[in-house]
């Protein structure tokens, strides 16, 4: 599993994440196709979009979302796209 971990060295400046210039994205997911879950997904997307955009230091990139079971990450196209975009 260590192939999935990237160590980020500590910065000399001790700034918190809230005041650093960052490109920020969110990942939202629901696990069933029921209407209540769809409303939950919409609320998650809206919440995280507003949350990220509220911080003047952060640059909103995207919200990735899936309507899929949590059992296997390979079956989540939104999650896979997020990882691919992060590697870029």
PEQUI-V754670 format. One record per backbone hydrogen bond with DSSP energy under -0.5 kcal/mol. CO is the residue of the C=O (numbers start at 1). NH is the residue of the N-H. If there is no record, write none. Layout:
# PEQUI-V754670
{{CO & NH} {CO & NH}}
This chain:
# PEQUI-V754670
{{1 & 4} {2 & 5} {5 & 7} {7 & 9} {13 & 15} {16 & 19} {17 & 20} {20 & 22} {22 & 24} {22 & 59} {24 & 61} {24 & 62} {26 & 64} {28 & 66} {30 & 68} {34 & 37} {34 & 38} {35 & 39} {36 & 40} {37 & 41} {38 & 42} {39 & 43} {40 & 44} {41 & 45} {42 & 46} {43 & 47} {44 & 48} {45 & 49} {46 & 50} {47 & 51} {48 & 52} {49 & 53} {50 & 54} {51 & 55} {52 & 55} {54 & 56} {55 & 58} {57 & 22} {58 & 60} {59 & 24} {62 & 26} {64 & 28} {66 & 30} {66 & 68} {72 & 75} {73 & 76} {75 & 77} {76 & 80} {77 & 81} {78 & 82} {79 & 83} {80 & 84} {81 & 85} {82 & 86} {83 & 87} {84 & 88}}
